[in-house]
Amino acid sequence: MSTKKKSTRTKPTLDAALSAKHLTGELRLSQPAKSPRSAASASTRSASSLPIGESSAREATRWLMANFGPALRSAGSGTPFDAAILCAIVCQETAYFWLPLLRQLRTKHEFRDNPVALVDLIIARCVLDASGDHPDSPRTVFPKNTAAFEARYGRDFTEMLVSEANQTRALRGYGPKRWVYKGYGIFQYDLQFVTTDEAFFRERRWHDFQACLAKCIGELKAKLRMFPNDKWEAVRAYNGSGPRARQYRENVRTFSTWTQDEISKIDSATPALATRASRSPILPKAKPRLTQADLAAKLKPYNIDRAKHPLIVVGIRGYYMDTMGKPGVNDRGIYDDAIFIDSPDGFASFNGNTDPSRIRAGSGFGSTKGMAKLNAGAWFAHKLDFHGSKVYGPYRAICQRLGKVTVTRDGNPPYQDTGNFGINIHKGSFNGTSSEGCQTIHPDQWDSFIAMAKDLAKRYYADKWENSVIPYILIEV
């Protein structure tokens, strides 16, 4: 999203050139027959300049509207940039990458059980467009290359962006490079904006579809002020200037005829869903307001030895039961629970989730078992460790490593199961709670949560902080 450097990326048509495969146990995408250089040199005046074909554009639109339809409709309200144009921009910018990934992964059992995890993966991995360091892609705006970025922002920030780029490269079948990439998010927010919008990149805000959408629509509105009454010139300016930006505009215009038609079909098939103003919010408007004294009263029945366990984590399931979701129902897939860190030297509340994200009924204790929901009680089974994630990679969390817990599994009827299931306390997602039974905290609050837990563990347990039990007490409202 640049006024200086953007170009129409001329990629081979997805329908003809891209396919998915499974390589050496790692999920990757097979590469186009053309080299990047030969693809980039193709004519931008022909239909082949479109990065994906019509059938793929329609498929991408269906996926976008199914997952983000209300947000897309709402963002463009009062502007000429309706959901069809926004979907068309995604078709131009990133669908060539994530559609093969979607086709490859959506049938795998871990994503069938937790489809929000696949949405999260696709959104997070839209780190694209190597430039500057790539010999065939010189860059004139900041940062011209990785060295220039590191000189201004330091090694830690640089290494984080390099790691994010390499996670995407691995999915595409490429080896690692120490390159900072330039395009972030499903609408491709350019890294040049780090100088005025550092938090977006440092906090990985491109993992949040809503944050990406806000950047896109904000830039389009700004360009429309330059070209009142001409939305297509605004689209052109959104990309930049010159022949490639004009081709970008024509590509988006072409895509929009297909995306609009596909959205019309969706509207005709499901009018109630299509006209809904917004989906139910998954995050409360404020953090839980329970005081430490009130929480202490709720903990009395558990008789926790606070001299032995000065640091505990407490979950209250159904804290927002009557103000979020369906009244009186313990909903899944929203942050309607409360999680607290409680210690003599620190107390804080967080918006969390203590349920699996969805229902999966099953039976027995093998491959057919139902989805797990942790039972209420005091569990002395957690410690600071590393939680594995397809989206974030391994990261510090509070993990079930020191003992068994009991869960209730979905079934007819639901049934009990006790064991070492990895019922961790970890980061959720912007698009859902990302839980197959774990306790999760909204990403906006996660860094504060884990930093506080880690600091207090070091204070109380010194060099044993990584191996000391952190009790988790789960209370039902």
C-alpha positions in Angstrom: 0.0 0.0 0.0 2.4 2.6 -1.2 2.3 5.8 -3.1 5.9 5.3 -4.3 7.0 1.8 -4.9 4.1 -0.5 -5.6 4.0 -2.5 -8.8 1.6 -5.0 -10.3 3.1 -8.3 -9.4 2.7 -10.5 -12.5 2.4 -14.0 -11.3 1.4 -17.1 -13.2 -2.3 -17.8 -13.2 -3.0 -19.8 -10.1 -5.5 -22.2 -11.7 -2.8 -23.3 -14.2 0.4 -23.1 -12.3 0.1 -23.7 -8.6 -0.6 -27.0 -6.8 -0.1 -28.3 -3.3 2.0 -31.1 -2.0 3.4 -32.5 1.2 7.2 -32.6 1.4 9.3 -34.4 4.0 6.6 -34.0 6.6 6.5 -30.2 6.2 3.6 -28.4 4.6 4.8 -26.6 1.5 3.5 -25.3 -1.8 4.9 -26.5 -5.0 6.4 -23.7 -7.1 5.3 -22.4 -10.5 7.1 -23.6 -13.5 8.3 -20.1 -14.4 11.1 -18.5 -12.5 10.2 -15.4 -10.5 12.2 -13.3 -13.0 10.5 -14.7 -16.1 7.1 -14.4 -14.5 7.8 -10.7 -13.6 8.8 -10.0 -17.1 5.5 -11.1 -18.6 3.4 -8.6 -20.3 1.1 -6.6 -17.9 -1.2 -5.7 -20.7 -2.7 -9.1 -21.3 -5.2 -11.2 -19.3 -2.2 -13.3 -18.1 -1.1 -10.3 -16.0 -3.9 -11.3 -13.5 -2.2 -13.2 -10.6 -5.2 -15.6 -10.4 -7.9 -16.6 -12.7 -11.7 -16.2 -12.5 -12.5 -19.4 -10.8 -9.9 -18.8 -8.1 -11.1 -15.2 -7.6 -14.6 -16.5 -7.0 -13.3 -19.1 -4.6 -11.3 -16.5 -2.7 -14.3 -14.3 -2.5 -16.4 -17.1 -1.0 -13.8 -17.7 1.7 -13.4 -14.0 2.5 -17.1 -13.5 2.8 -17.6 -16.6 4.9 -15.0 -15.6 7.4 -15.0 -11.8 7.2 -18.2 -10.8 5.3 -19.7 -8.5 7.9 -16.4 -6.7 8.5 -15.9 -6.2 4.7 -19.4 -4.8 4.3 -19.1 -2.6 7.3 -15.6 -1.2 6.4 -16.8 0.1 3.0 -20.1 1.5 4.2 -20.5 5.1 3.1 -17.7 4.8 0.6 -17.5 3.5 -3.0 -15.2 0.8 -1.8 -17.7 -2.0 -1.2 -16.9 -5.6 -0.2 -16.5 -6.5 -3.9 -13.7 -4.0 -4.4 -12.0 -5.0 -1.2 -12.2 -8.7 -2.1 -10.8 -7.7 -5.6 -7.8 -6.1 -3.9 -7.1 -9.2 -2.0 -7.3 -11.2 -5.2 -4.7 -8.9 -6.7 -2.5 -8.8 -3.6 -2.3 -12.1 -1.9 -4.8 -14.8 -3.0 -2.1 -16.3 -5.3 -0.3 -17.3 -2.2 -3.0 -18.3 0.3 -5.5 -20.1 -2.0 -3.2 -23.1 -2.5 -2.4 -23.2 1.2 -6.2 -23.2 1.9 -6.8 -26.0 -0.5 -4.0 -28.0 0.9 -4.7 -27.7 4.6 -8.5 -27.5 5.0 -8.9 -31.2 4.7 -6.3 -32.0 7.4 -7.9 -33.2 10.6 -6.3 -30.5 12.9 -7.9 -27.8 10.8 -11.2 -29.6 10.4 -11.4 -29.7 14.2 -10.3 -26.1 14.6 -11.0 -24.2 11.4 -10.2 -20.8 13.0 -6.6 -22.0 13.3 -6.5 -22.2 9.5 -7.9 -18.7 9.2 -5.3 -17.5 11.6 -2.5 -19.3 9.7 -3.5 -17.8 6.4 -3.8 -14.2 7.7 -0.6 -14.4 9.7 1.5 -15.9 6.8 0.8 -13.1 4.3 4.3 -11.8 4.6 5.3 -11.5 0.9 7.3 -9.6 -1.6 11.0 -9.8 -1.0 12.7 -6.8 -2.3 15.9 -4.9 -1.8 18.0 -7.9 -0.8 16.6 -9.9 -3.8 19.0 -9.3 -6.7 16.1 -8.7 -9.2 14.0 -6.5 -6.9 15.8 -3.2 -6.0 14.0 -0.9 -3.7 14.2 2.9 -3.6 12.2 3.7 -0.4 13.1 2.8 3.2 14.1 0.2 4.0 16.2 -0.4 0.9 17.3 -3.7 2.3 17.6 -5.7 5.6 20.8 -3.9 6.6 19.2 -0.5 6.3 16.3 -1.7 8.5 18.6 -3.2 11.1 20.7 0.0 11.2 17.7 2.0 12.3 15.6 -0.5 14.3 18.1 -2.9 15.8 18.7 -6.6 15.7 15.7 -7.9 17.7 13.1 -6.2 15.6 14.9 -7.3 12.5 15.2 -10.9 13.5 11.5 -11.0 14.4 10.5 -9.9 10.9 13.1 -12.2 9.3 11.5 -15.1 11.3 8.0 -14.2 10.1 9.2 -14.1 6.5 11.0 -17.4 6.8 7.9 -19.1 8.2 6.1 -18.0 5.0 9.0 -19.1 2.9 8.9 -22.6 4.4 5.3 -23.0 3.5 6.2 -22.0 -0.1 9.0 -24.5 -0.3 11.8 -22.0 0.0 14.8 -22.2 2.2 15.5 -19.5 4.9 16.9 -16.1 4.0 18.0 -13.3 6.3 15.7 -10.9 4.4 13.2 -8.5 5.8 10.1 -8.6 3.5 8.1 -5.6 2.5 4.5 -6.6 2.3 2.5 -7.5 5.5 -1.1 -8.7 5.8 -3.7 -9.9 3.4 -3.9 -6.4 1.8 -0.1 -6.0 1.9 0.7 -3.0 4.1 4.2 -1.9 3.0 7.1 -1.9 5.4 8.0 1.7 4.5 5.2 2.8 6.8 7.2 1.5 9.8 8.6 5.0 10.2 5.1 6.3 11.1 3.3 3.2 12.2 6.0 1.1 14.0 3.5 -0.6 16.3 1.7 -2.3 13.4 4.9 -4.2 12.5 6.5 -4.6 15.9 3.3 -6.0 17.4 2.5 -8.2 14.4 -0.8 -6.5 13.8 -1.1 -7.9 10.4 -2.1 -11.1 12.1 -5.4 -9.3 12.7 -7.7 -9.1 9.7 -9.5 -6.1 11.1 -6.3 -4.2 11.6 -5.3 -5.0 8.0 -8.7 -4.0 6.7 -8.6 -0.7 8.6 -5.2 0.2 7.0 -6.6 -0.6 3.5 -9.8 1.3 3.7 -8.1 4.2 5.4 -5.6 4.5 2.6 -8.4 4.2 -0.1 -10.3 7.0 1.6 -7.2 9.2 1.6 -6.7 8.6 -2.1 -10.3 9.3 -2.8 -9.9 12.8 -1.3 -7.2 13.3 -4.0 -9.6 12.1 -6.8 -13.2 12.9 -5.7 -15.8 11.0 -7.6 -13.3 8.6 -9.2 -12.9 5.5 -7.2 -10.8 3.8 -9.8 -8.2 6.5 -9.8 -8.2 6.2 -6.0 -7.5 2.4 -6.5 -4.7 3.3 -8.9 -3.2 5.8 -6.5 -3.5 3.3 -3.7 -1.0 1.2 -5.6 1.2 4.1 -6.8 1.8 5.8 -10.1 3.0 4.9 -13.6 2.0 2.0 -16.0 2.1 -0.7 -13.4 -0.2 1.1 -11.1 -2.6 1.7 -14.0 -2.5 -2.0 -14.7 -3.1 -2.7 -11.0 -6.3 -0.6 -11.3 -7.5 -2.5 -14.4 -6.8 -5.9 -12.6 -8.8 -4.8 -9.6 -11.6 -3.6 -11.9 -11.6 -7.0 -13.7 -11.6 -8.9 -10.4 -14.4 -6.8 -9.0 -16.8 -7.9 -11.8 -16.3 -11.5 -10.6 -16.2 -10.8 -6.9 -19.4 -8.7 -7.1 -21.2 -11.5 -9.0 -20.1 -14.0 -6.4 -21.2 -11.8 -3.5 -24.6 -11.4 -5.2 -24.9 -15.2 -5.3 -24.1 -15.4 -1.6 -26.7 -12.7 -0.9 -29.3 -14.6 -2.9 -28.5 -17.9 -1.2 -28.3 -16.6 2.4 -30.1 -13.2 2.6 -30.3 -13.2 6.4 -26.6 -13.8 6.8 -25.6 -11.5 4.0 -27.5 -8.5 5.4 -26.4 -9.0 9.0 -24.6 -5.8 10.1 -21.9 -7.5 12.1 -21.1 -10.8 13.7 -21.3 -11.1 17.4 -18.2 -9.6 19.1 -15.7 -12.1 20.4 -14.1 -9.7 22.9 -15.8 -7.8 25.8 -15.6 -4.0 25.9 -13.6 -4.0 29.1 -11.4 -6.3 31.2 -12.9 -8.2 34.2 -13.4 -5.8 37.1 -13.3 -8.3 40.0 -11.1 -7.1 42.8 -8.3 -9.1 44.4 -10.3 -9.3 47.6 -13.4 -10.6 45.8 -11.3 -13.2 44.0 -9.8 -14.3 47.4 -13.3 -15.0 48.7 -14.0 -17.2 45.7 -10.7 -19.1 46.3 -11.4 -19.9 49.9 -13.0 -23.3 49.2 -9.9 -24.5 47.5 -7.6 -24.1 50.5 -4.6 -23.1 48.4 -1.4 -22.9 50.4 -0.4 -19.4 49.4 3.0 -19.6 51.2 3.9 -22.5 49.0 2.2 -21.1 45.9 2.4 -17.3 46.0 1.7 -17.2 42.2 -1.5 -18.7 40.8 -3.6 -18.3 37.7 -7.4 -18.3 38.1 -10.0 -18.7 35.4 -13.7 -17.9 35.8 -15.8 -19.6 33.2 -18.9 -17.7 32.1 -17.9 -14.4 33.6 -19.7 -12.6 30.8 -22.3 -15.3 30.3 -25.2 -12.9 30.4 -23.7 -10.0 28.5 -22.0 -11.8 25.6 -23.3 -14.4 23.2 -26.6 -16.1 24.0 -27.8 -15.0 27.5 -27.4 -17.7 30.1 -25.4 -20.0 27.8 -21.7 -20.7 28.1 -20.8 -20.0 24.5 -17.8 -21.3 22.6 -15.5 -19.3 20.3 -15.6 -16.0 22.2 -13.6 -14.4 25.1 -16.5 -14.5 27.5 -14.5 -15.8 30.5 -12.1 -14.1 32.9 -8.5 -15.1 33.7 -6.5 -13.6 36.6 -2.9 -13.6 37.7 -2.9 -13.4 41.5 0.1 -13.0 43.8 1.1 -10.8 46.8 3.1 -8.6 44.6 0.8 -8.3 41.5 -2.8 -8.8 40.5 -4.2 -8.4 37.0 -7.3 -9.4 35.0 -7.5 -10.5 31.3 -10.2 -11.4 28.8 -9.9 -15.1 28.2 -11.5 -18.3 27.1 -11.7 -21.5 29.1 -13.6 -23.6 26.5 -12.8 -25.3 23.2 -13.6 -23.2 20.2 -16.1 -25.6 18.7 -18.0 -28.8 19.4 -16.7 -32.1 18.2 -18.7 -35.0 19.6 -17.0 -38.3 19.9 -16.6 -41.5 21.9 -13.9 -43.4 23.6 -10.3 -42.4 24.2 -8.6 -42.8 20.9 -8.8 -41.1 17.5 -12.6 -40.8 17.8 -12.6 -39.0 21.2 -14.7 -35.9 21.7 -13.4 -32.3 22.1 -12.1 -31.7 25.6 -13.3 -29.0 28.1 -11.3 -28.7 31.3 -13.2 -29.4 34.4 -13.5 -26.9 37.2 -11.1 -27.3 40.1 -7.6 -26.6 41.3 -5.0 -28.1 39.1 -1.4 -28.3 40.1 -0.1 -29.4 36.7 1.2 -26.2 35.0 4.5 -24.5 34.6 6.2 -22.0 32.3 7.2 -23.8 29.1 6.9 -23.5 25.4 3.6 -23.9 23.5 3.8 -25.1 19.9 1.8 -23.1 17.3 1.4 -23.4 13.6 0.8 -19.6 13.5 3.3 -18.2 15.9 5.9 -21.0 16.2 6.9 -22.2 19.7 6.5 -19.5 22.3 6.5 -19.1 26.1 3.3 -20.0 27.7 1.9 -21.8 30.9 1.7 -25.4 30.0 0.3 -28.6 31.5 3.5 -30.5 32.0 3.6 -31.5 35.7 0.5 -33.7 36.2 -2.8 -35.0 34.9 -6.1 -33.1 34.6 -9.7 -34.2 34.1 -11.7 -33.0 31.1 -15.2 -33.5 29.9 -15.3 -34.6 26.3 -18.1 -33.8 23.8 -20.3 -36.9 23.3 -23.7 -38.3 23.6 -23.6 -38.2 26.5 -20.5 -36.1 27.4 -17.9 -38.2 29.3 -14.9 -37.8 31.6 -11.3 -38.3 30.7 -8.2 -37.9 32.8 -4.6 -37.6 31.5 -1.8 -35.5 30.2 -3.6 -33.6 27.3 -1.5 -30.4 27.1 -4.3 -28.2 28.3 -2.1 -25.1 28.2 -2.8 -21.4 28.8 -1.7 -19.7 25.6 -2.4 -16.9 23.2 -5.7 -17.0 21.3 -6.3 -15.2 18.0 -8.0 -12.1 16.7 -10.4 -14.2 14.6 -11.4 -16.7 17.3 -10.3 -18.3 20.5 -8.0 -20.9 18.9 -8.6 -23.6 21.4 -9.0 -27.4 21.2 -9.4 -27.5 25.0 -6.7 -25.0 26.1 -7.3 -21.8 28.0 -6.6 -18.8 25.8 -6.1 -15.1 26.2 -6.8 -12.5 23.5 -3.6 -11.5 21.6 -3.8 -7.9 22.6 -3.5 -8.9 26.2 -1.2 -11.9 25.8 2.2 -10.1 26.1 1.2 -8.4 29.3 -0.1 -11.7 30.7 3.0 -13.8 30.0 5.5 -11.1 30.9 3.8 -10.6 34.3 3.7 -14.4 34.9 7.3 -14.8 34.0 8.5 -11.9 36.1 6.6 -13.1 39.2 7.8 -16.6 38.7 11.4 -15.4 38.7 10.8 -13.3 41.8 9.3 -16.2 43.8 11.3 -19.2 42.5 14.6 -17.6 41.4 16.6 -20.1 39.2 13.8 -22.7 39.5 11.2 -20.4 37.9 10.9 -22.6 34.7 10.2 -25.8 36.7 8.0 -24.6 39.5 4.3 -25.4 39.6 1.9 -22.5 38.9 -1.5 -23.7 40.1 -4.4 -23.1 37.8 -7.8 -22.8 39.5 -10.8 -22.9 37.2 -14.1 -21.7 38.7 -17.6 -22.1 37.1 -19.9 -19.1 37.5 
